[in-house]
Amino acid sequence: MIELTLAEIARPMADDCRERIALVSGEQRTPYAELDEHANQVANGLMALGCVDQERIAILDHNSDHFYELWLGAARANLVATPLNARLSAREVAQVLADCRPRVLFVGEEFVALIDQVRPALGFIERVVVLGEDYLAWRDAQPASSGLATMDLDDACLQIYTSGTTGVPKGVQLTSRSILSASLCAPVTGELSPCNPIDAHSVVLLCLPHAHVAGSLLGIFGLARGARLVIARHFVPEQMLDIIEREQVTLTLMVPVMVRGLMEAMARTGRACASLKTIIYGAAPMAASLLQEAMQALPHSGFGQIYGLTETSGPIAYLTPADHQRIAMGDSALALSCGRATAGVELQVIDVCGHVLPAGDVGEIICRSSQVMPGYWQRHEETQEVIREGWFHTGDMGYLDAQGYLYIYDRKRDMIISGGENVYPAEVENVLYSHPAVLDVAVIGVPDEQWGEAVKAVAILKPGASLSEEELIAHARGKVAGFKLPKTVEFVAELPRNATGKVLRRLIREPYWRNQGRGVA
């Protein structure tokens, strides 16, 4: 049962274990009592700026300890924290800000110039607070009193933007109920949850961006259980080794490309990460060969894979360390699974008519859980498309076996996941199509050993036009985030289409994924 709202996270520890360290960021170490006080100051400061219930505040920065005091402070003023992906272009940042229309924007010093580029279009922002001395002066000038606004379990407290199939970002609203259901703050023994290893003795390394649901929520899960959070501003493998050894990190969450980087750094330096008891990975499945290498390189670590979406507050299926031991013993089929439904989650696979399919039959994966978002911000019709009769339709295709293990087969939608980042083809295609030499173009994901999937463009040139791969990629650079840029371009005479003229990306992808064992990375 969920008893706390997000606004109350850190308070119990601040009362009972005031000097226990909550956050480590570089040389800065913040006890729970200090985090609690800073969150109150943020809340009072935001209300003094005129923010009212359920308004959005926006945060554009790389990872830092300030994120959690901003998020908790916003919740205590009954506001909605909206972290922005630090890898977005200026145009994309302006697009997201125009959608959530925050009164206050907190921006890292590295992003001030980017905001200055689009400032004329952001007239709704009344105050920009630069995270650094400006922020500290503003925060510390506020009272630390705790008589603040009231947040209900079903009030939104976090809004994370995820691209849509049209390339237009949608704000996923998450509530205390959905977020803390995922964390299982009071777990029952035997329940399946990736959070089970986290307790007050845990040291959790956060190296995924806070603008990703996994990056932000793992921190909240840790704070809810009294753990110590160690925050990496950037993922640099050798620095991760330093942090893991210095702080005696016990658990972390990475995308597979990060696991590879960590292993390569270990091999170069001869270091062992002996304190690391649990490595959870997600956002993309790990190649079976990489998983075997990782389990051999880190024999003292238990591995777990999560599957979930921003709309489901993170994990809805979990492949446990015990499952990974079965893989290590030769169960190669299980290596293609992303696990069984986590506690409080129902999974089904349905056909195009909505009928539940038997074990082994491929269809669309749907789930029902209190973890599911209440809806997209100001997108009622799109919310109704994905939440029907209490079931969230993931848009992913897969099947359940007789033991309840979920296997992802392909995506109903055409999203690409490259290095843990979501890329929607339509957005990239729109930019590439704007080149005067391009007649038509399709963007697909192809297998990539390092990134899971790499973005590839398949283009048709206008008659008589000449264009190189490098020139087309250069045309897109700066118009979309770097991770969305095509890694390769292939020029063809035609693209496969259906009877209505729609490009069939599935047929374009098919040759690249043949013999891969699954339809996505």
C-alpha positions in Angstrom: 0.0 0.0 0.0 1.3 3.5 -0.9 1.2 5.7 2.1 3.5 8.6 1.1 3.2 11.2 -1.7 6.3 12.4 -3.4 6.2 15.5 -1.3 6.9 13.5 1.8 9.9 11.6 0.5 13.0 12.2 2.6 11.1 13.5 5.6 11.0 10.2 7.6 14.8 9.8 7.1 15.3 13.5 8.0 13.4 12.9 11.3 15.0 9.6 12.2 18.5 9.6 10.7 19.3 13.3 10.2 23.0 12.9 9.5 22.7 9.9 7.1 24.0 11.0 3.7 21.3 11.2 1.0 23.1 12.6 -2.0 26.7 12.5 -3.1 27.6 14.7 -6.1 31.3 15.3 -6.7 32.7 16.6 -3.4 29.3 17.6 -2.1 27.6 15.4 0.4 24.1 16.2 1.5 22.5 14.6 4.6 18.8 13.7 4.6 18.0 16.5 7.1 19.7 19.0 4.7 17.9 17.7 1.7 14.6 18.0 3.5 15.4 21.6 4.5 16.5 22.5 0.9 13.3 21.0 -0.5 11.2 23.2 1.8 13.2 26.3 0.7 12.6 25.5 -2.9 8.9 25.1 -2.3 8.7 28.4 -0.5 10.7 30.1 -3.2 8.5 28.8 -6.0 5.3 29.8 -4.2 6.8 33.3 -3.6 7.3 33.5 -7.4 3.6 33.0 -7.9 3.5 29.4 -8.9 0.1 27.8 -8.2 -1.1 24.2 -7.8 -0.1 21.8 -10.6 1.9 24.4 -12.6 5.0 23.0 -14.4 8.5 24.0 -13.5 11.2 23.1 -16.0 14.8 21.9 -15.4 17.4 21.8 -18.1 20.8 20.5 -16.9 23.0 17.5 -16.7 22.6 15.3 -13.6 23.2 17.0 -10.3 22.1 16.8 -6.7 20.1 19.9 -7.2 17.6 18.0 -9.3 16.2 16.1 -6.3 15.8 19.1 -4.1 14.1 20.9 -7.0 11.8 17.9 -7.6 10.9 17.4 -4.0 10.5 21.1 -3.4 8.2 21.4 -6.4 6.1 18.5 -5.0 5.8 20.3 -1.7 4.4 23.3 -3.5 2.1 20.9 -5.4 3.9 21.7 -8.7 5.0 19.4 -11.5 8.8 19.0 -12.2 9.6 18.8 -15.9 13.2 17.8 -16.6 14.3 18.4 -20.2 16.6 16.1 -22.1 20.0 17.8 -22.1 20.8 16.4 -25.5 18.0 18.3 -27.3 18.6 21.0 -29.8 17.5 24.6 -29.1 14.5 24.2 -31.4 13.4 21.0 -29.6 13.9 22.6 -26.2 11.7 25.5 -27.2 9.1 23.1 -28.5 8.9 21.3 -25.2 8.8 24.5 -23.1 6.1 25.9 -25.3 4.0 22.8 -24.5 4.4 22.8 -20.7 4.7 26.6 -20.4 6.6 26.9 -17.1 6.6 30.1 -15.1 10.1 29.2 -13.8 13.0 27.6 -15.6 16.1 26.2 -13.9 19.0 26.0 -16.3 22.5 24.7 -15.9 25.3 27.1 -16.7 26.2 25.0 -19.8 22.8 25.7 -21.3 22.4 29.4 -20.8 23.6 30.2 -24.3 21.1 27.6 -25.7 18.2 29.3 -23.8 19.3 32.7 -25.0 18.9 31.5 -28.6 15.2 30.8 -28.1 14.4 33.3 -25.3 12.3 35.6 -27.6 9.8 32.7 -28.0 9.6 32.0 -24.3 7.6 35.0 -23.1 5.6 32.9 -20.7 8.8 32.2 -18.6 8.9 34.8 -15.8 12.1 33.7 -14.1 15.2 31.9 -15.2 17.4 30.6 -12.4 20.9 29.5 -13.3 22.0 26.4 -11.4 25.1 27.5 -9.7 25.7 30.5 -7.5 22.5 32.1 -8.8 20.4 29.1 -7.7 22.1 28.8 -4.3 21.6 32.5 -3.5 17.9 32.2 -4.5 17.4 29.0 -2.5 19.2 30.0 0.6 17.2 33.3 0.8 14.0 31.3 1.3 12.5 30.2 4.6 12.8 26.5 5.5 9.3 26.3 7.1 7.3 23.2 6.1 3.7 24.5 6.2 3.3 24.0 2.4 0.8 23.1 -0.2 -1.0 19.7 0.0 -0.3 17.1 -2.7 -2.7 14.2 -3.3 -1.6 10.7 -4.4 -3.2 11.3 -7.8 -1.8 14.8 -8.5 0.8 14.9 -11.2 4.4 15.4 -9.8 6.6 14.6 -12.8 6.2 15.3 -16.5 8.6 13.6 -18.8 8.6 14.2 -22.6 8.6 11.4 -25.0 8.5 11.8 -28.8 5.3 10.7 -30.6 5.1 8.8 -33.8 4.6 12.1 -35.6 7.8 13.4 -34.0 5.8 15.9 -31.8 6.9 15.4 -28.1 4.2 14.4 -25.6 4.3 15.1 -21.9 3.8 12.0 -19.8 2.2 12.9 -16.5 3.2 10.7 -13.6 1.7 10.8 -10.1 2.9 9.9 -6.7 0.6 6.8 -6.9 2.1 5.6 -10.2 5.7 6.4 -9.3 5.6 4.9 -5.8 3.6 1.9 -6.9 6.6 1.1 -9.1 9.0 1.5 -6.2 7.0 -0.7 -3.8 8.1 1.3 -0.8 6.8 -1.4 1.5 7.7 -4.6 -0.4 6.2 -7.9 0.5 8.7 -10.8 0.6 8.6 -12.7 -2.6 7.1 -9.9 -4.8 8.9 -9.5 -8.1 10.5 -6.0 -8.2 13.9 -4.6 -9.3 13.7 -2.4 -6.2 14.0 -5.3 -3.8 17.8 -5.1 -3.3 17.5 -1.4 -2.3 17.5 -0.6 1.4 19.0 1.9 3.9 22.4 0.2 3.5 22.4 0.5 -0.3 24.7 2.9 -2.3 23.0 3.6 -5.6 24.9 5.0 -8.6 22.8 7.2 -10.8 24.3 7.6 -14.3 21.3 7.7 -16.5 19.9 11.2 -17.3 17.3 12.6 -14.9 15.1 13.4 -17.9 14.7 9.7 -18.5 12.1 7.9 -16.4 14.6 5.3 -15.3 17.2 7.9 -14.4 14.9 10.0 -12.2 12.8 7.3 -10.6 15.7 5.1 -9.5 16.8 8.1 -7.4 13.3 8.5 -5.8 13.1 4.7 -5.2 16.4 5.0 -3.3 15.4 8.0 -1.3 12.1 6.3 -0.4 14.1 3.5 1.1 16.8 5.5 2.8 19.6 4.7 0.5 22.6 6.9 -0.5 22.4 8.2 -4.0 25.7 8.8 -5.8 25.1 11.1 -8.8 27.3 11.0 -11.9 27.0 14.2 -14.0 28.2 12.4 -17.1 28.9 8.8 -17.8 32.7 8.4 -18.3 33.7 4.7 -17.7 37.0 5.4 -15.9 35.2 7.9 -13.7 32.5 5.4 -12.9 35.2 3.0 -11.7 36.6 5.7 -9.4 33.1 6.4 -8.0 32.2 2.8 -7.5 35.4 2.1 -5.6 35.4 5.4 -3.6 31.7 5.2 -2.6 31.5 1.4 -2.4 28.5 1.5 -4.8 26.2 -1.6 -4.4 23.7 -1.1 -7.2 23.4 0.8 -10.5 21.1 1.0 -13.5 22.6 1.2 -17.0 21.8 0.8 -20.6 23.8 -2.0 -22.3 26.2 0.4 -24.0 27.2 1.7 -20.6 27.8 -1.9 -19.3 30.1 -2.4 -22.3 32.0 0.8 -21.5 32.3 -0.2 -17.8 33.7 -3.6 -18.8 36.2 -2.1 -21.3 37.4 0.3 -18.6 37.8 -2.6 -16.1 39.8 -4.5 -18.7 42.1 -1.5 -19.3 42.7 -0.8 -15.7 42.5 -4.2 -14.1 39.9 -3.0 -11.6 37.1 -5.3 -10.3 34.1 -3.2 -8.9 34.0 -5.6 -6.0 31.3 -3.7 -4.1 28.8 -3.8 -7.0 26.2 -6.4 -6.0 23.5 -5.6 -8.5 23.6 -4.3 -12.1 20.2 -3.6 -13.6 20.0 -2.9 -17.3 17.2 -1.7 -19.5 16.0 0.7 -22.3 17.3 -1.9 -24.7 17.9 -5.7 -24.3 21.5 -6.7 -24.0 23.1 -8.8 -26.7 23.5 -12.4 -25.5 27.3 -12.3 -26.1 27.7 -9.1 -24.2 25.6 -10.4 -21.3 27.8 -13.5 -21.1 30.9 -11.4 -21.1 29.5 -9.1 -18.4 28.5 -11.9 -16.1 32.0 -13.4 -16.5 33.7 -10.0 -15.9 31.5 -9.3 -12.8 30.9 -12.7 -11.2 30.1 -11.1 -7.9 27.3 -9.0 -9.4 23.7 -10.1 -9.9 22.2 -8.9 -13.2 18.6 -7.9 -13.8 16.8 -6.7 -16.9 13.8 -4.3 -16.8 11.2 -3.6 -19.4 8.9 -0.7 -19.2 7.9 2.6 -20.7 7.8 6.2 -19.5 4.0 5.8 -19.5 4.2 3.0 -17.0 6.5 4.7 -14.5 9.3 2.4 -15.5 9.5 -1.4 -15.0 6.5 -3.7 -15.7 8.6 -6.8 -16.4 11.8 -8.0 -14.7 14.3 -10.7 -15.6 15.8 -11.4 -12.2 19.4 -12.3 -11.1 18.2 -15.8 -10.6 16.9 -15.9 -14.2 20.3 -14.7 -15.3 22.0 -17.5 -13.5 19.8 -19.9 -15.6 21.1 -18.1 -18.7 24.7 -18.5 -17.5 24.0 -22.2 -17.1 23.0 -22.5 -20.8 19.3 -21.4 -21.0 19.9 -19.4 -24.2 16.1 -19.0 -24.9 15.7 -17.1 -21.6 18.4 -14.7 -22.7 15.8 -13.3 -25.3 13.2 -12.6 -22.6 12.7 -9.4 -20.6 11.2 -11.3 -17.6 7.9 -11.7 -15.9 5.4 -9.1 -14.7 6.5 -7.1 -11.7 4.4 -6.9 -8.6 1.1 -5.2 -9.1 1.3 -5.5 -12.9 -0.9 -7.6 -15.2 0.4 -8.4 -18.7 -1.5 -9.6 -21.6 -0.9 -10.1 -25.3 -3.8 -9.4 -27.7 -4.6 -9.6 -31.4 -5.8 -6.8 -33.6 -9.4 -7.5 -32.5 -8.4 -7.2 -28.8 -8.7 -10.9 -28.0 -6.2 -12.3 -25.5 -3.8 -14.6 -27.2 -2.5 -17.9 -25.9 1.1 -18.5 -24.8 3.5 -18.3 -27.6 1.4 -16.3 -30.0 2.7 -12.8 -31.0 0.5 -9.8 -30.5 0.5 -6.4 -28.9 1.6 -6.2 -25.3 -0.8 -4.5 -22.9 -0.7 -3.9 -19.2 -2.9 -2.9 -16.3 -1.4 -1.4 -13.1 -1.6 1.6 -10.8 1.9 2.5 -12.3 0.3 3.6 -15.6 0.2 7.4 -16.2 -3.2 9.2 -15.9 -2.6 10.5 -19.4 -0.6 12.8 -21.7 -0.5 16.5 -20.9 -3.3 18.2 -22.8 -3.5 15.2 -25.2 -6.9 13.7 -24.4 -7.4 11.9 -27.7 -3.9 10.4 -27.7 -4.4 9.3 -24.1 -7.6 7.5 -25.1 -5.8 5.8 -27.9 -3.3 4.1 -25.6 -5.4 3.6 -22.4 -8.6 1.6 -23.1 -10.8 0.1 -20.5 -8.1 0.4 -17.9 -5.4 -1.3 -20.1 -2.4 0.5 -21.4 -1.4 -0.5 -25.0 2.3 -0.4 -25.2 2.6 -0.5 -29.0 5.2 -3.2 -28.6 4.7 -6.7 -30.1 5.7 -9.8 -28.3 4.5 -13.0 -26.6 4.2 -14.6 -23.2 5.4 -18.1 -22.7 3.6 -20.7 -20.5 5.6 -19.6 -17.5 4.7 -15.9 -17.9 8.0 -14.8 -19.3 7.6 -11.9 -21.8 9.5 -11.9 -25.1 9.7 -8.7 -27.2 9.3 -9.5 -30.9 9.0 -6.1 -32.7 7.5 -2.7 -32.3 4.0 -1.9 -33.5 5.2 1.6 -33.9 8.5 2.3 -35.5 10.4 3.8 -32.6 14.2 3.2 -32.6 16.1 2.9 -29.3 19.7 3.8 -29.8 22.0 3.8 -26.7 18.8 4.0 -24.5 17.5 7.1 -26.3 14.2 7.0 -28.1 14.2 8.1 -31.8 11.0 8.4 -33.8 11.6 8.1 -37.6 9.0 10.7 -38.6 10.9 13.5 -36.8 14.2 12.7 -38.5 12.5 12.1 -41.8 11.0 15.5 -41.7 14.4 17.1 -41.3 16.1 15.0 -44.0 13.2 15.6 -46.4 13.8 19.3 -46.2 17.0 18.9 -48.2 16.3 20.2 -51.7 17.9 17.1 -53.3 15.7 14.5 -51.4 12.6 13.2 -53.1 11.7 10.7 -50.3 13.3 9.2 -47.3 12.6 6.5 -44.6 14.4 6.2 -41.3 14.9 2.8 -39.6 16.8 1.2 -36.8 19.5 -1.4 -37.7 21.5 -3.7 -35.5 24.5 -2.1 -33.8 26.8 -3.9 -31.5 27.6 -0.8 -29.4 24.3 1.1 -29.4 21.8 -1.8 -29.8 20.2 0.0 -32.7 21.7 2.7 -35.0 19.7 5.2 -37.0 19.8 4.6 -40.7 18.3 6.7 -43.5 17.2 5.2 -46.8 16.7 8.0 -49.3 15.5 8.6 -52.9 17.1 11.6 -54.7 15.3 13.9 -57.1 16.0 13.2 -60.8 19.4 14.7 -61.7 20.3 15.5 -58.1 23.6 14.6 -56.5 24.1 14.2 -52.7 26.6 12.3 -50.6 25.9 10.5 -47.3 28.0 13.0 -45.4 26.2 16.0 -46.9 22.7 14.7 -45.9 23.9 13.9 -42.4 25.4 17.4 -42.1 22.1 18.9 -43.3 20.3 17.3 -40.2 23.1 18.2 -37.7 21.8 21.0 -35.4 18.2 20.5 -36.4 17.8 17.3 -34.3 19.7 16.0 -31.3 22.9 14.3 -32.1 21.6 10.8 -31.1 18.9 11.2 -33.7 21.3 11.8 -36.6 21.6 8.9 -39.1 24.8 7.0 -38.7 24.6 5.8 -42.3 22.6 6.7 -45.4 21.7 4.4 -48.3 20.4 5.9 -51.6 17.8 3.7 -53.4 15.6 3.9 -56.4 12.3 3.2 -54.6 10.8 2.5 -51.2 8.3 -0.3 -50.5 4.7 1.0 -49.9 1.3 -0.5 -49.2 -1.8 0.0 -51.2 -2.5 3.4 -49.7 1.1 4.7 -50.4 2.4 4.4 -46.8 6.1 3.5 -46.6 6.6 0.0 -45.1 9.5 0.5 -42.8 9.1 -3.1 -41.6 10.1 -4.4 -45.1 13.0 -2.0 -45.2 14.3 -3.2 -41.8 13.8 -6.8 -42.5 17.0 -7.7 -44.3 19.1 -6.0 -41.6 17.4 -8.0 -38.7 17.4 -11.4 -40.4 19.1 -14.0 -38.2 19.2 -11.6 -35.2 16.8 -13.7 -33.1 14.4 -10.9 -32.4 12.9 -8.0 -34.3 14.5 -5.2 -32.3 17.8 -4.8 -30.5 
